[in-house]
């Protein structure tokens, strides 16, 4: 859920200060994968967090709801609206929020925030689930609608649409990847090709079957792999330089470290 504050009260002898802005701004639009569902630290284990925080020198926001479809239809039993609608609103996509706000949910004030320089979209897995089963033609039309809406909101933003890694099925002594909506997402990229602001990031081959947990979501390592590949793609394709310094971003832990630093105590002794 996005949060909008109507006002802030401080003591009479206090004042608010403005946090210095980073050089770039990233928006990630997704579902449970970008939310980090079933990850050790949930959102802080997600590929979206690892990617945006890992870039460094980047202001970022993650608009992601587990179970949400890209298409504006009720998905599963608890997601009342799809992201083509929900991206414009502050409340979440659940049926309880829909019951609370009815036909007048609070709109998200885009003008109160810095425009994104880069938007990453990773949506469609829930559309494909058998319980929802959104036709490919409907999914394609909805994706074009969402990209168009994002572009109209932030005309100068570059937009990256990610392929869906799909399922892994056993075949003999190995596992074979079966991505979802392959042709539809490629057609979306082709639809905007001449406009020059849409890029296609192919996730096929990034994850293997052991990077997916029993609940069909990436493991912590799977999230890191997606983030790392996308970071390198951003550097090579878009020319962004990495600005992260200090601790690794996986929940501010030094999850790979040399032995010297690992053994050092807080007072500097060994």
DOGU-609257 format. One record per residue: x, y, z of N, C-alpha, C, O, CB in turn. Coordinates in steps of 0.1 Angstrom, whole numbers. Glycine has a CB too. Example, Ala and Ser with C-alpha at 12.3 -4.5 7.8 and 13.67 -1.06 7.14 Angstrom:
DOGU-609257
[[132,-57,78],[123,-45,78],[132,-33,78],[142,-33,85],[113,-45,90]] [[128,-22,71],[137,-11,71],[129,0,79],[134,11,80],[141,-6,57]] 
END
This chain:
DOGU-609257
[[8,-12,0],[0,0,0],[9,12,0],[18,13,8],[-9,0,12]] [[5,22,-8],[12,35,-8],[7,43,3],[-4,41,8],[10,42,-22]] [[15,52,8],[11,61,20],[12,75,16],[23,80,11],[20,58,32]] [[2,83,18],[2,97,16],[-2,104,29],[-12,101,35],[-8,101,4]] [[6,114,33],[4,121,45],[-3,134,43],[1,142,34],[18,123,53]] [[-13,137,50],[-20,149,49],[-13,160,56],[-14,172,53],[-34,148,54]] [[-5,157,66],[2,167,74],[11,160,84],[9,149,88],[-7,177,80]] [[21,168,90],[30,163,100],[31,174,111],[33,185,108],[44,159,94]] [[30,169,123],[31,179,135],[45,177,141],[49,165,144],[20,177,145]] [[52,188,144],[65,187,151],[65,197,163],[56,205,164],[76,190,142]] [[74,195,172],[75,204,184],[78,218,179],[83,220,168],[86,199,193]] [[75,228,187],[76,242,183],[91,246,181],[93,255,173],[70,251,194]] [[100,239,187],[114,242,185],[121,232,175],[133,232,175],[121,242,198]] [[113,225,167],[118,216,158],[115,220,143],[106,229,141],[113,202,160]] [[121,214,134],[118,217,120],[121,205,111],[129,196,115],[127,229,115]] [[114,204,100],[116,193,91],[127,197,81],[129,208,78],[103,190,83]] [[135,187,77],[146,189,68],[143,180,56],[137,170,56],[159,186,74]] [[148,185,44],[147,178,32],[158,168,30],[170,172,31],[146,188,20]] [[155,156,27],[166,146,24],[172,149,11],[164,151,1],[160,131,25]] [[185,149,9],[191,151,-4],[187,141,-14],[185,129,-11],[206,151,-2]] [[184,146,-26],[180,138,-37],[191,130,-43],[202,135,-44],[172,146,-47]] [[188,118,-47],[198,110,-55],[197,115,-69],[188,122,-73],[195,95,-54]] [[207,110,-77],[208,115,-91],[197,109,-100],[194,115,-110],[221,112,-96]] [[192,97,-97],[182,91,-105],[171,85,-97],[172,83,-85],[188,79,-114]] [[159,82,-103],[147,77,-96],[142,65,-104],[141,65,-117],[136,87,-95]] [[139,54,-97],[135,41,-103],[121,38,-97],[119,39,-85],[145,30,-101]] [[112,33,-105],[99,28,-101],[98,14,-106],[100,11,-117],[87,37,-106]] [[94,4,-97],[93,-10,-100],[78,-13,-98],[72,-11,-87],[102,-19,-92]] [[72,-19,-109],[58,-23,-108],[57,-38,-109],[61,-43,-119],[49,-15,-119]] [[51,-44,-99],[51,-59,-100],[40,-65,-91],[31,-59,-87],[64,-64,-96]] [[43,-78,-88],[33,-86,-80],[41,-92,-69],[49,-86,-63],[27,-97,-89]] [[38,-105,-65],[44,-111,-53],[59,-113,-55],[66,-113,-45],[38,-124,-50]] [[64,-115,-67],[78,-116,-70],[86,-104,-66],[96,-104,-58],[81,-120,-84]] [[81,-92,-70],[87,-80,-67],[85,-76,-52],[93,-69,-46],[82,-68,-75]] [[74,-82,-46],[72,-80,-32],[80,-89,-23],[81,-86,-11],[57,-83,-29]] [[87,-99,-28],[95,-108,-20],[87,-118,-12],[92,-123,-2],[104,-100,-11]] [[75,-121,-17],[67,-131,-9],[74,-144,-7],[80,-149,-17],[53,-133,-16]] [[74,-149,5],[80,-161,9],[96,-160,10],[102,-170,13],[77,-173,-1]] [[101,-149,7],[116,-147,9],[119,-146,24],[110,-143,32],[121,-134,2]] [[131,-148,28],[135,-148,42],[131,-134,48],[126,-134,59],[150,-150,44]] [[134,-123,42],[131,-110,47],[120,-104,39],[118,-91,39],[143,-101,47]] [[112,-112,32],[101,-107,23],[106,-95,14],[114,-97,6],[89,-102,32]] [[101,-83,16],[104,-72,7],[119,-69,6],[124,-66,-4],[97,-60,12]] [[126,-71,17],[140,-69,17],[148,-80,11],[161,-79,10],[145,-66,32]] [[142,-91,8],[148,-102,0],[145,-102,-15],[150,-109,-22],[144,-115,6]] [[135,-93,-18],[130,-93,-32],[141,-89,-42],[150,-81,-39],[118,-84,-33]] [[139,-93,-55],[148,-89,-65],[146,-74,-67],[156,-67,-71],[145,-96,-78]] [[134,-68,-65],[132,-54,-67],[140,-46,-58],[146,-36,-62],[117,-51,-65]] [[140,-50,-45],[148,-42,-35],[163,-44,-38],[171,-34,-38],[145,-47,-21]] [[167,-56,-40],[181,-59,-43],[186,-51,-55],[197,-47,-56],[184,-74,-45]] [[178,-50,-65],[181,-43,-77],[182,-28,-75],[193,-22,-78],[171,-46,-88]] [[172,-22,-69],[171,-8,-68],[182,-3,-58],[189,7,-60],[158,-3,-64]] [[182,-9,-46],[192,-5,-36],[206,-9,-41],[216,-2,-37],[189,-12,-23]] [[207,-20,-48],[220,-24,-53],[226,-14,-64],[239,-13,-65],[220,-37,-59]] [[218,-7,-71],[223,3,-80],[231,14,-73],[241,19,-78],[211,9,-89]] [[226,18,-62],[232,29,-54],[229,42,-61],[227,43,-73],[247,26,-53]] [[229,53,-53],[227,66,-58],[214,67,-65],[213,75,-75],[239,71,-66]] [[204,60,-61],[191,59,-68],[180,60,-58],[179,53,-48],[190,46,-76]] [[170,69,-60],[158,69,-52],[148,59,-59],[148,59,-71],[152,84,-52]] [[141,51,-51],[133,41,-57],[120,39,-50],[119,42,-38],[141,28,-58]] [[110,34,-57],[97,30,-51],[93,17,-58],[96,14,-69],[86,41,-53]] [[87,9,-50],[82,-4,-54],[67,-5,-53],[62,-5,-41],[89,-16,-47]] [[60,-6,-64],[45,-7,-63],[42,-21,-67],[41,-24,-79],[38,4,-73]] [[40,-30,-57],[38,-44,-60],[28,-50,-50],[28,-47,-38],[51,-51,-60]] [[19,-58,-55],[9,-64,-47],[8,-79,-50],[6,-83,-61],[-5,-58,-49]] [[11,-88,-40],[10,-102,-42],[-4,-106,-47],[-14,-102,-42],[12,-110,-29]] [[-4,-114,-58],[-17,-119,-63],[-23,-110,-74],[-33,-114,-80],[-27,-121,-53]] [[-18,-98,-76],[-24,-89,-86],[-22,-93,-100],[-11,-98,-103],[-20,-75,-83]] [[-32,-91,-109],[-30,-93,-123],[-26,-80,-129],[-29,-69,-124],[-43,-99,-129]] [[-20,-81,-141],[-18,-68,-149],[-32,-64,-154],[-35,-52,-154],[-8,-71,-161]] [[-39,-73,-159],[-53,-70,-165],[-62,-66,-154],[-62,-71,-143],[-58,-82,-172]] [[-70,-56,-157],[-79,-51,-147],[-92,-60,-145],[-103,-56,-149],[-84,-36,-150]] [[-89,-71,-138],[-100,-80,-135],[-97,-85,-121],[-86,-85,-116],[-101,-92,-145]] [[-107,-90,-114],[-105,-96,-101],[-97,-109,-102],[-102,-118,-109],[-118,-98,-93]] [[-86,-110,-96],[-78,-122,-96],[-78,-129,-83],[-78,-123,-72],[-63,-118,-101]] [[-78,-142,-84],[-80,-150,-72],[-93,-145,-65],[-102,-140,-72],[-68,-149,-62]] [[-94,-146,-52],[-106,-142,-45],[-104,-129,-38],[-114,-123,-33],[-111,-153,-36]] [[-92,-124,-37],[-90,-112,-29],[-83,-100,-36],[-80,-90,-29],[-81,-116,-17]] [[-81,-101,-49],[-76,-89,-56],[-87,-83,-65],[-90,-89,-76],[-63,-93,-64]] [[-92,-72,-61],[-104,-67,-67],[-101,-61,-81],[-109,-61,-90],[-111,-57,-59]] [[-89,-54,-82],[-86,-47,-95],[-72,-51,-99],[-64,-56,-91],[-87,-32,-93]] [[-69,-49,-112],[-56,-52,-118],[-48,-40,-118],[-52,-29,-115],[-58,-57,-132]] [[-35,-41,-121],[-25,-30,-120],[-28,-19,-130],[-24,-8,-128],[-11,-36,-122]] [[-34,-22,-142],[-37,-11,-151],[-46,-1,-145],[-46,11,-149],[-44,-17,-164]] [[-54,-5,-135],[-62,4,-127],[-55,9,-114],[-54,20,-111],[-75,-2,-123]] [[-49,-1,-107],[-45,1,-93],[-33,10,-92],[-30,16,-82],[-42,-12,-87]] [[-24,10,-103],[-12,18,-102],[-15,33,-99],[-6,40,-95],[-5,17,-115]] [[-27,38,-102],[-30,52,-101],[-36,55,-87],[-39,67,-84],[-40,56,-111]] [[-37,45,-78],[-43,48,-65],[-34,45,-53],[-25,37,-54],[-56,39,-64]] [[-38,51,-42],[-29,49,-30],[-33,37,-22],[-24,31,-16],[-31,62,-21]] [[-46,33,-22],[-50,21,-15],[-45,8,-22],[-41,9,-34],[-65,20,-13]] [[-45,-3,-15],[-41,-15,-22],[-52,-21,-31],[-63,-16,-32],[-36,-25,-12]] [[-49,-33,-36],[-58,-39,-46],[-68,-49,-40],[-75,-55,-47],[-50,-46,-57]] [[-67,-51,-27],[-75,-61,-20],[-90,-58,-19],[-94,-46,-21],[-70,-64,-7]] [[-98,-68,-17],[-112,-66,-16],[-116,-58,-4],[-126,-51,-4],[-120,-80,-16]] [[-108,-59,7],[-111,-52,19],[-109,-37,17],[-118,-29,21],[-102,-56,31]] [[-99,-33,9],[-97,-19,6],[-108,-14,-3],[-113,-3,-2],[-83,-17,0]] [[-112,-23,-13],[-122,-19,-22],[-135,-17,-14],[-143,-8,-18],[-124,-30,-32]] [[-138,-25,-4],[-150,-24,4],[-150,-11,12],[-160,-5,15],[-152,-36,13]] [[-138,-7,16],[-136,5,25],[-138,17,16],[-145,27,21],[-122,5,31]] [[-131,18,5],[-131,30,-3],[-142,31,-14],[-146,41,-19],[-118,32,-10]] [[-148,19,-17],[-159,19,-27],[-154,24,-40],[-144,20,-45],[-171,27,-22]] [[-163,32,-46],[-160,38,-59],[-151,51,-59],[-149,58,-69],[-172,41,-67]] [[-147,55,-47],[-139,67,-45],[-126,65,-38],[-124,71,-27],[-147,78,-38]] [[-118,56,-42],[-105,54,-36],[-96,66,-38],[-98,74,-47],[-97,41,-41]] [[-86,68,-29],[-78,79,-29],[-67,78,-41],[-60,68,-41],[-70,82,-16]] [[-67,88,-49],[-57,87,-60],[-43,90,-56],[-41,98,-46],[-61,97,-72]] [[-33,84,-62],[-19,87,-59],[-16,100,-66],[-18,102,-78],[-10,75,-64]] [[-9,109,-58],[-5,122,-63],[9,121,-69],[19,123,-62],[-6,133,-52]] [[9,119,-82],[22,118,-89],[30,131,-88],[42,131,-89],[20,113,-103]] [[23,142,-88],[29,155,-89],[37,158,-76],[45,167,-76],[19,166,-91]] [[34,151,-65],[40,153,-52],[54,145,-51],[61,146,-41],[31,149,-41]] [[57,138,-62],[69,130,-62],[77,132,-74],[72,136,-85],[65,115,-60]] [[90,130,-73],[99,132,-84],[95,121,-95],[93,109,-92],[113,130,-80]] [[95,126,-108],[92,116,-119],[103,106,-120],[115,109,-117],[91,124,-132]] [[99,94,-123],[109,83,-125],[117,85,-138],[112,89,-148],[102,69,-125]] [[130,81,-137],[138,81,-149],[137,67,-155],[139,66,-167],[153,84,-145]] [[135,57,-147],[134,43,-152],[123,36,-145],[121,36,-133],[148,36,-150]] [[115,29,-153],[104,21,-148],[106,6,-152],[107,3,-164],[90,26,-153]] [[106,-3,-142],[107,-17,-145],[93,-24,-142],[87,-22,-132],[118,-24,-136]] [[88,-31,-152],[75,-38,-151],[77,-53,-151],[83,-58,-161],[65,-33,-161]] [[72,-60,-141],[73,-75,-141],[59,-80,-136],[56,-81,-124],[84,-80,-131]] [[50,-82,-146],[36,-86,-143],[32,-96,-153],[37,-97,-165],[27,-73,-143]] [[22,-104,-149],[16,-114,-158],[15,-128,-153],[7,-136,-158],[23,-114,-171]] [[23,-131,-143],[23,-145,-138],[9,-148,-133],[4,-159,-135],[33,-147,-127]] [[3,-139,-125],[-10,-142,-120],[-21,-142,-130],[-31,-149,-129],[-14,-131,-109]] [[-20,-134,-141],[-29,-135,-152],[-29,-149,-158],[-40,-153,-162],[-25,-124,-163]] [[-18,-155,-158],[-16,-168,-165],[-21,-180,-156],[-24,-190,-161],[-2,-171,-169]] [[-22,-178,-143],[-26,-189,-134],[-40,-194,-138],[-48,-187,-143],[-26,-184,-120]] [[-41,-207,-137],[-54,-214,-142],[-66,-208,-135],[-77,-207,-142],[-53,-229,-139]] [[-65,-204,-123],[-77,-198,-116],[-81,-185,-122],[-93,-181,-121],[-74,-196,-101]] [[-72,-178,-129],[-75,-165,-135],[-76,-167,-151],[-86,-162,-157],[-65,-154,-132]] [[-66,-173,-157],[-66,-177,-171],[-70,-165,-180],[-80,-166,-188],[-76,-188,-173]] [[-63,-154,-180],[-65,-143,-188],[-61,-146,-202],[-49,-150,-204],[-58,-130,-183]] [[-69,-145,-213],[-65,-148,-226],[-53,-139,-231],[-51,-128,-226],[-76,-146,-236]] [[-44,-145,-239],[-33,-138,-244],[-36,-124,-250],[-29,-115,-248],[-25,-146,-253]] [[-47,-124,-258],[-50,-111,-265],[-54,-101,-255],[-51,-89,-257],[-62,-114,-275]] [[-62,-104,-245],[-66,-95,-234],[-53,-90,-227],[-52,-78,-223],[-76,-101,-225]] [[-44,-99,-223],[-32,-96,-216],[-24,-86,-224],[-19,-76,-219],[-24,-108,-213]] [[-22,-88,-237],[-15,-79,-246],[-21,-65,-246],[-14,-55,-244],[-14,-85,-260]] [[-34,-64,-248],[-40,-51,-248],[-39,-44,-235],[-36,-32,-235],[-55,-53,-251]] [[-39,-51,-224],[-38,-45,-211],[-24,-40,-209],[-21,-30,-203],[-42,-55,-200]] [[-14,-48,-213],[0,-44,-212],[3,-31,-220],[10,-22,-215],[10,-55,-217]] [[-2,-30,-232],[-1,-18,-240],[-7,-6,-232],[-2,5,-232],[-7,-20,-254]] [[-18,-9,-226],[-25,2,-219],[-17,7,-207],[-16,19,-205],[-39,-3,-214]] [[-11,-3,-200],[-3,1,-188],[9,9,-192],[13,19,-186],[1,-11,-180]] [[17,4,-202],[29,11,-207],[25,25,-212],[32,34,-209],[35,3,-218]] [[14,26,-219],[10,39,-224],[6,48,-212],[10,60,-212],[-3,38,-233]] [[0,43,-202],[-3,51,-190],[9,56,-183],[10,68,-178],[-12,43,-180]] [[19,47,-181],[31,51,-175],[39,62,-183],[44,71,-177],[41,38,-173]] [[39,60,-196],[46,70,-204],[39,83,-204],[45,94,-204],[46,65,-219]] [[26,83,-203],[18,96,-202],[21,103,-189],[21,115,-188],[3,94,-204]] [[23,95,-178],[25,100,-165],[40,106,-164],[42,116,-159],[23,90,-154]] [[49,98,-170],[63,102,-169],[69,101,-184],[75,91,-187],[72,93,-160]] [[67,112,-192],[71,111,-206],[85,109,-208],[89,104,-219],[66,124,-213]] [[94,112,-199],[108,111,-201],[114,98,-195],[126,96,-196],[115,123,-195]] [[106,90,-190],[111,77,-183],[113,67,-194],[106,65,-204],[101,72,-173]] [[124,59,-192],[126,47,-199],[119,35,-192],[119,35,-180],[141,44,-201]] [[113,27,-200],[104,16,-195],[110,2,-199],[112,0,-211],[89,17,-199]] [[112,-6,-189],[117,-20,-192],[106,-30,-188],[101,-30,-177],[130,-23,-183]] [[102,-38,-198],[93,-48,-195],[100,-62,-195],[108,-65,-204],[81,-49,-206]] [[98,-69,-184],[105,-82,-182],[97,-94,-187],[84,-94,-185],[108,-83,-167]] [[103,-103,-192],[97,-116,-196],[94,-124,-183],[100,-121,-173],[105,-124,-206]] [[85,-133,-184],[81,-141,-172],[88,-154,-172],[87,-161,-182],[65,-142,-172]] [[94,-158,-161],[102,-170,-162],[93,-183,-162],[98,-193,-166],[112,-171,-150]] [[81,-182,-157],[72,-193,-158],[75,-204,-149],[79,-203,-138],[71,-197,-172]] [[72,-216,-154],[73,-228,-146],[85,-237,-150],[91,-235,-161],[61,-237,-147]] [[89,-246,-142],[100,-256,-145],[94,-270,-144],[89,-273,-133],[112,-254,-136]] [[94,-277,-155],[88,-291,-154],[99,-301,-157],[109,-299,-164],[77,-292,-165]] [[98,-312,-150],[108,-323,-151],[107,-330,-165],[96,-333,-170],[106,-333,-140]] [[119,-332,-171],[120,-339,-183],[132,-348,-183],[144,-343,-184],[121,-329,-195]] [[130,-361,-181],[141,-370,-179],[149,-367,-166],[143,-367,-155],[151,-369,-191]] [[162,-364,-167],[170,-361,-156],[173,-347,-154],[182,-343,-147],[183,-369,-156]] [[165,-338,-160],[167,-324,-159],[153,-317,-158],[143,-323,-158],[175,-318,-170]] [[153,-303,-157],[141,-295,-157],[141,-285,-168],[151,-280,-171],[140,-288,-143]] [[130,-283,-174],[128,-275,-186],[120,-263,-182],[109,-264,-176],[122,-282,-198]] [[124,-251,-186],[117,-239,-183],[106,-236,-193],[108,-238,-205],[127,-227,-182]] [[94,-232,-188],[83,-229,-197],[78,-215,-194],[69,-214,-186],[72,-239,-196]] [[83,-204,-200],[79,-191,-197],[64,-188,-201],[59,-195,-210],[88,-181,-204]] [[58,-178,-195],[44,-174,-199],[44,-162,-208],[53,-154,-208],[37,-171,-186]] [[33,-162,-216],[30,-150,-224],[42,-145,-232],[45,-133,-233],[24,-138,-216]] [[50,-154,-238],[62,-150,-244],[60,-141,-256],[65,-130,-257],[70,-162,-249]] [[51,-146,-266],[49,-138,-278],[41,-125,-275],[44,-115,-281],[41,-146,-288]] [[33,-125,-264],[25,-113,-261],[34,-102,-256],[33,-90,-260],[14,-116,-251]] [[43,-105,-247],[52,-95,-242],[62,-90,-252],[65,-78,-252],[60,-101,-229]] [[67,-99,-261],[75,-95,-272],[68,-85,-281],[74,-76,-286],[81,-107,-279]] [[55,-88,-284],[47,-79,-292],[45,-66,-286],[45,-56,-293],[33,-86,-295]] [[44,-65,-273],[43,-52,-266],[56,-44,-268],[55,-32,-272],[41,-54,-251]] [[67,-51,-267],[80,-44,-270],[80,-39,-284],[85,-28,-287],[92,-53,-267]] [[76,-47,-293],[76,-44,-307],[66,-32,-310],[69,-24,-319],[73,-55,-316]] [[55,-32,-303],[45,-21,-305],[51,-7,-302],[48,2,-309],[33,-24,-296]] [[60,-7,-293],[66,6,-289],[80,8,-294],[87,18,-291],[66,8,-274]] [[85,-1,-303],[99,-1,-307],[103,12,-313],[114,17,-310],[101,-12,-317]] [[95,18,-322],[99,30,-329],[98,42,-320],[104,52,-323],[89,32,-341]] [[91,41,-309],[90,52,-299],[103,54,-292],[107,65,-287],[79,51,-290]] [[110,43,-289],[124,44,-284],[125,44,-269],[136,46,-263],[130,55,-289]] [[113,43,-261],[114,44,-247],[111,31,-240],[112,30,-227],[105,54,-242]] [[109,20,-247],[105,7,-241],[116,-3,-245],[121,-4,-256],[92,2,-246]] [[121,-10,-235],[131,-21,-236],[126,-34,-231],[117,-34,-223],[144,-17,-229]] [[131,-45,-237],[127,-58,-233],[138,-65,-226],[149,-67,-232],[122,-66,-246]] [[136,-70,-214],[146,-77,-206],[141,-92,-205],[131,-95,-199],[148,-71,-192]] [[149,-101,-212],[145,-115,-212],[151,-122,-200],[164,-123,-199],[151,-121,-226]] [[143,-128,-192],[147,-135,-180],[150,-150,-182],[155,-157,-173],[137,-133,-169]] [[147,-154,-194],[149,-169,-197],[164,-173,-195],[173,-167,-200],[145,-172,-211]] [[165,-183,-187],[179,-188,-184],[185,-183,-172],[195,-188,-167],[187,-186,-195]] [[180,-172,-166],[185,-166,-154],[183,-175,-142],[192,-177,-134],[179,-152,-152]] [[171,-180,-141],[168,-189,-130],[167,-203,-134],[164,-206,-145],[154,-185,-124]] [[171,-212,-125],[170,-226,-127],[159,-232,-117],[155,-224,-109],[183,-234,-125]] [[155,-244,-119],[144,-249,-111],[147,-249,-96],[138,-247,-88],[141,-264,-115]] [[160,-250,-92],[164,-250,-78],[164,-235,-72],[166,-233,-60],[177,-256,-76]] [[162,-225,-81],[161,-211,-76],[146,-208,-73],[143,-197,-69],[166,-202,-87]] [[137,-217,-75],[123,-215,-72],[119,-224,-60],[122,-236,-60],[114,-219,-85]] [[113,-217,-50],[109,-225,-38],[96,-233,-40],[90,-232,-51],[107,-215,-26]] [[93,-242,-31],[81,-251,-33],[68,-243,-35],[58,-249,-39],[80,-260,-21]] [[68,-230,-32],[56,-222,-34],[56,-214,-46],[49,-204,-48],[53,-213,-22]] [[65,-218,-55],[66,-213,-69],[71,-198,-69],[67,-191,-78],[53,-214,-76]] [[79,-194,-59],[85,-181,-59],[100,-182,-58],[105,-193,-54],[79,-173,-47]] [[107,-172,-62],[122,-173,-61],[127,-175,-47],[121,-169,-38],[128,-161,-67]] [[137,-183,-45],[144,-183,-33],[152,-170,-31],[152,-162,-40],[154,-196,-32]] [[158,-168,-19],[167,-157,-17],[177,-156,-28],[180,-145,-33],[173,-157,-3]] [[184,-167,-31],[194,-167,-42],[188,-164,-55],[194,-157,-63],[201,-180,-42]] [[176,-169,-58],[169,-166,-70],[167,-151,-72],[169,-146,-83],[156,-173,-71]] [[162,-144,-61],[160,-130,-62],[173,-123,-65],[173,-113,-73],[154,-125,-48]] [[184,-127,-58],[197,-121,-60],[201,-122,-75],[207,-113,-81],[207,-126,-51]] [[199,-134,-81],[203,-137,-95],[195,-127,-104],[201,-122,-113],[200,-151,-98]] [[182,-126,-102],[174,-117,-111],[179,-103,-110],[181,-96,-120],[159,-118,-107]] [[182,-98,-97],[186,-85,-95],[200,-82,-101],[202,-72,-107],[187,-82,-80]] [[209,-92,-100],[223,-90,-105],[223,-90,-120],[230,-81,-126],[231,-102,-100]] [[215,-98,-126],[215,-98,-141],[208,-85,-146],[213,-79,-156],[206,-110,-146]] [[198,-81,-139],[191,-68,-144],[200,-56,-141],[200,-47,-149],[178,-66,-136]] [[208,-56,-130],[217,-45,-127],[228,-44,-138],[230,-34,-144],[224,-47,-114]] [[233,-56,-142],[243,-56,-153],[238,-52,-166],[244,-44,-174],[250,-70,-154]] [[225,-56,-169],[218,-52,-181],[216,-37,-181],[219,-30,-191],[205,-59,-182]] [[212,-31,-170],[210,-17,-169],[223,-9,-171],[223,1,-178],[205,-13,-155]] [[234,-14,-166],[247,-8,-168],[251,-9,-183],[256,2,-188],[258,-15,-159]] [[250,-20,-189],[255,-22,-203],[245,-16,-213],[250,-10,-223],[257,-36,-206]] [[232,-17,-211],[223,-13,-221],[219,2,-219],[218,9,-229],[210,-21,-220]] [[218,7,-207],[214,21,-205],[225,30,-200],[223,42,-200],[203,21,-194]] [[237,24,-197],[248,32,-194],[248,38,-180],[255,47,-177],[249,44,-203]] [[240,31,-171],[240,35,-157],[252,30,-150],[256,18,-151],[227,31,-150]] [[259,38,-142],[270,34,-134],[265,30,-120],[256,36,-114],[280,45,-133]] [[271,19,-114],[268,15,-101],[273,25,-90],[285,29,-91],[273,1,-98]] [[265,29,-81],[269,39,-71],[268,34,-57],[270,42,-47],[260,51,-72]] [[266,21,-55],[265,15,-41],[279,14,-35],[288,10,-42],[258,1,-42]] [[280,18,-22],[292,16,-15],[289,10,-1],[277,11,3],[299,30,-13]] [[299,5,6],[297,0,19],[290,-14,19],[293,-22,11],[288,9,27]] [[282,-17,29],[276,-30,31],[268,-34,19],[263,-26,12],[268,-31,44]] [[267,-47,17],[258,-53,7],[244,-50,11],[241,-47,22],[260,-68,5]] [[235,-50,1],[221,-45,3],[212,-56,9],[201,-53,13],[215,-40,-9]] [[217,-68,10],[208,-79,15],[206,-77,30],[212,-83,38],[214,-93,12]] [[196,-68,33],[192,-65,47],[204,-59,54],[206,-61,66],[187,-77,54]] [[213,-52,47],[224,-45,53],[234,-55,60],[241,-51,69],[220,-35,63]] [[234,-67,55],[244,-77,60],[255,-79,50],[253,-76,38],[237,-90,63]] [[267,-82,55],[278,-85,46],[277,-100,43],[285,-108,48],[292,-82,53]] [[268,-104,34],[266,-118,32],[276,-124,23],[276,-137,22],[252,-119,25]] [[285,-117,17],[297,-123,13],[308,-113,18],[307,-101,16],[298,-125,-3]] [[318,-119,24],[328,-110,31],[341,-118,31],[341,-130,31],[323,-107,45]] [[352,-110,33],[365,-117,34],[367,-121,49],[360,-116,58],[376,-108,29]] [[376,-130,51],[378,-136,65],[382,-125,74],[379,-125,86],[388,-147,64]] [[390,-116,70],[396,-106,79],[384,-97,85],[384,-96,97],[405,-96,71]] [[376,-92,77],[365,-84,82],[355,-93,90],[349,-88,99],[357,-77,70]] [[353,-105,86],[344,-114,92],[348,-116,107],[339,-117,116],[342,-127,85]] [[361,-118,109],[366,-121,122],[368,-108,131],[370,-110,143],[379,-128,121]] [[368,-97,125],[371,-85,133],[359,-82,143],[348,-82,139],[373,-73,124]] [[363,-79,155],[352,-75,165],[349,-61,164],[355,-53,156],[357,-79,179]] [[339,-56,171],[334,-42,170],[345,-32,174],[345,-21,170],[322,-41,178]] [[354,-36,183],[364,-27,188],[376,-27,179],[386,-20,182],[368,-29,202]] [[376,-35,168],[387,-35,159],[397,-46,162],[406,-48,154],[394,-22,159]] [[396,-53,173],[406,-64,176],[401,-77,170],[391,-78,163],[407,-65,192]] [[410,-87,172],[407,-100,166],[404,-111,177],[402,-122,174],[418,-105,156]] 
END
